[in-house]
Amino acid sequence: MSAREEVLARIRIAVADQAAKASESATPAYRVRGELAGPELISLLADRLADYRAQVRHATTASLAGEVAAALEQRGAHRIVVPAGLNLALPAGMAVTVDDGCSAAELDAFDAVITRAAVAIAETGTIILDGSDGQGRRAISLVPDYHLCIVDAAQVVQLVPEAIARLAGSAARPLTWISGPSATSDIELERVEGVHGPRTLEVILAGAG
């Protein structure tokens, strides 16, 4: 090997080494698994939901029906729409309609909608509905002015990648990602709620204790 070839070879090695280091440093180390569990995880979700101005209740499996009744009574809700497969004991005296394709005008006339959820992300305060039994089509959780959503403790994860992994089987269905009540702000930063979804979101975290 001539001196010229040796110099060029060393340059190529140095350039390749620098490119590899730059590529490594440009790749962020994303977290794919959270470290929180149990009460700490539920508490983080509750805090994030409250930050988004959602109302939060806690219930055990035994007290869930009572918390649902208390939430509806406090809201003054009597005409309720629910998705098929909700599988929840509702208070007596409520006019409950199971959605079978209600129009937007019909949905708007209900006092409340009650759904379950597919998964909730504690770090972002996000609840995800995947349209399966107990969650229904997107319209019923977007049109009524009050959404009461039941999230089981076992459905709560800490990070977005964990939620994506759990939703792998629902990838072909429309997903609704909810981070607090529907809200927007104009150019003067005046917050307006209920523009393209429920004005009030209330979440019952169930089975956490």
Secondary structure, 3 states (H helix, E strand, C coil): CCHHHHHHHHHHHHHHHHHHHHHHHHCCCCCCCCCCCHHHHHHHHHHHHHHCCCEEEEECCCCHHHHHHHHHHHHCCCEEEECCCCCCCCCCCCEEEECCCCCHHHHHCCCEEEEECCEEECCCCEEEECCCCCCCCHHHHHCCCEEEEEEEHHHEECCHHHHHHHCHHHCCCCCEEECCCCEEECCCCCEEECCCCCCEEEEEEECCC
